[in-house]
Amino acid sequence: MSTLCRIASFLGALAIAASASAQSYPAKPVKIITGDAANFVDTAARRLASSLHERWGQPVIVENRPGAGLTIATSAGAHAAPDGYTLLLNDRTALAFAPSLWKNLSYDPSKDLAPITLLATTPLILVGHSSVAASNLAQFIEYLRKPVATDFFTSGPSTGNHLANELLKQAAHVNIENVHYKGSPPAVSGLLAGETKGGFMLVPLILPHVKSGRVRAYAITSGKRFAGTPDIPSVTELGMAELESDYWIAMVAPAGTPTAILDKLNRDIVDVMKTSAMRQFLLAQGAEPAYGSPAELARLIGSETAKWKKVIDAAGIRLD
């Protein structure tokens, strides 16, 4: 009995210590690791860091770790000390695509990372060149079923729009050929020049050309219409929910971070994401706030990993 009492006393002391640690957290600067600089992930991280600095009274530093499809940053975050002072803000590429794309990935999102919250989502827009004789999604899909393959742009192999192309091929049984560009701006330029006839692109990069009439928007890849493009129907309302392919970003921590600290991070970050200032900032970036519990983010990462594994395996895409 005395042994049981000692164990209970020890566990109770640990719980009290964890609670006290969470109450005083953060007591020093916090670092947020992201992937490449000068992209949406980096921009969102810096805006969130500024808001958390105001809330906590502690410096919140954004550190870029570019390379290898955002997996270098994610690996650094996964293997950091699990004390709440190193966080990771990254997107679906590293958290859901990477386990199926990379042969020797140095982390497992389901084991090495602790979910905190989803932060934001943005749809892709399925677009076609103005020369394509199709005025709606059904007609465009029929156009893509012709015997000669239609060239679709990508921002590079294994990128989000490349995998969206593959999802379209598999779900709608269309005949398209991927044309890989070195980044999104060259891909958009290729579409405008008529080098390709269609593809999927993030809202901010393609919407100006939709508005100018140089390309036609057929649908956004969401379950519902996007606030920034209210006139463009969603794939779900058009009866093709299987084409849903929202881009999303999330905040996670190294596995083993105390639950009390994760809960505090979730509360504080969600409070920031709920502000009108953050919503307006995200809408200007072509995104919408999306937040929830750690458990909800864990389910999202799991379902997205399973979904895209099927697409990646069917397409035979692998990275060394």
Secondary structure, DSSP 8 states (H G I E B T S, - for coil): -HHHHHHHHHHHHHHHHHHHHHHH--SS-EEEEESSSSSHHHHHHHHHHHHHHHHHSS-EEEEE---GGGHHHHHHHHTS-SSSSEEEEEEHIIIIIHHHHBTT-S--HHHHEEEEEEEEEE-EEEEEETTSS-SSHHHHHHHTTSSS-EEEEESSTTSHHHHHHHHHHHHH---EEEEE-SSHHHHHHHHHTTSS-EEEEEHHHHHHHHHHTSEEEEEESSSS--TT-TTS-BTTTTT-GGG---EEEEEEEETT--HHHHHHHHHHHHHHHTSHHHHHHHHHTT-EE----HHHHHHHHHHHHHHHHHHHHHHT--B-
